[in-house]
Amino acid sequence: MVRIRLRRVGLKAQPSYRIVIQDSERARDGRFLEIVGFYNPRTEPATINIDEARVFAWMQNGAKPTDSVSSLFRTTGTADRFARLRKGESAEALIAEGKAAAEKVAAPAQTNKK
């Protein structure tokens, strides 16, 4: 079974994660099929970047997110947009909505930097 899961990267005691498409029988940091995003919990607020077009394509073909990735998808709204996609909404409109939401979240963080 193909899963969407987190792959740990970074130094000791400084974790960050890639969101990858991987066979469920592989090791956490083993071979993967595709990188579809990243997650850095050490920033304030946490940095989450997801390529929703690729995630939607994999999920439509049967890939299942792990519990931790599902919670990230709920945080970013990706899970809600995928449910709307399954009900028949346009993929292009949902992906554009996701990009707009990500830019809105990233904009306040960039304005606080000097």
N, C-alpha and C positions, 0 to 999 in steps of 0.2 A: 504494500500500500504506500502511496506517495503522501508525504506529510509536509506541511509548511511549519518549519521549526526554527529555533534560535541556534546559531552557531557562535560559540564564544571566541572572541578575538581580544587582543590587548595584552598588556603586561600583567604580571602578578599583582593582585589587589587593585587592578585598574581595569575592570571588565567593560567591554562594549560588545555588542552582538550584531551579527548579520542575520537577516531573515532570509532563509534559504529554502529551496524546494529539494527534498531529499527522500530517499527510500527509507521507510520506517525501520528497516533492519540494519541500517548503517549506524556507526558510532556517531555521537554528537558532533564531533569535529572531523568526521570522515568525509568521504567523497559525496558531492552534491551535484544536483542537476543545474540549478540556476540561482543566482543571488537576486532577490526581489526587493531588498530594502535593508535598512540598518536601524539599530536602537542603541542609544547611549544613555543609560540611567544616571550617569554621574554629572550631567549638566543640570542646571536649574532653570527652567523646567526640563524634563527629560527630552532628548532629541529623538524623534521618530520620523523616519523617511521611508515611504512605501511606494513602490511602483504598482499602482492599483490596476492598471491595464493587464499586466502580467499576472498579478494575483487573481484577478477575475478569470483570466483564461485558464489558469491551472485549476481553480476551484470548479469551474464548469466542466472540466475533464476529470473530476473526482478527487482532487487533492484535499486533504482535511487538515485544518490548522490544529496545532497542539493547544493545550489550555492556556499557556502563557502567551502564545501568539494571538489566540482568540481575544484575550483581554486587551492586547495592544490594538487589535482591530476594532474592538468596541470603543476604546479611548479615542481613536482617530476617526471613527465613523465609517470605516471600511465595511464592517459587518452589516451595518444598516443599508449602505449603498448596494452591497451584494444581494441582500434580501429584496431590495427594490428592483435590481436587475433580473432576478429570478421571476419577479411578477410581471416583467415585460417592459420596463423602462429602457430607454436608449443607453447603451454603454458609453457612447461618446459624451452625452450630457452628464452622466454620473461621474465619469473620470474628470471632466472639466470642473464639476462641483467639488470633487476631492482636492484638485490642485488649488482651487480658490480657497478652500478651507485651510490647506497647509500653508499657503502664503499669508493668510490672515493671522495664523498662529506664529509664524516666523517673523512677521513684520514688527510686532512689539518688542521682541527679543533683540532685534537688530537696532532699534531706535534707542535702547537703553545703553548701548555701548558708546564709548567716547573715543 
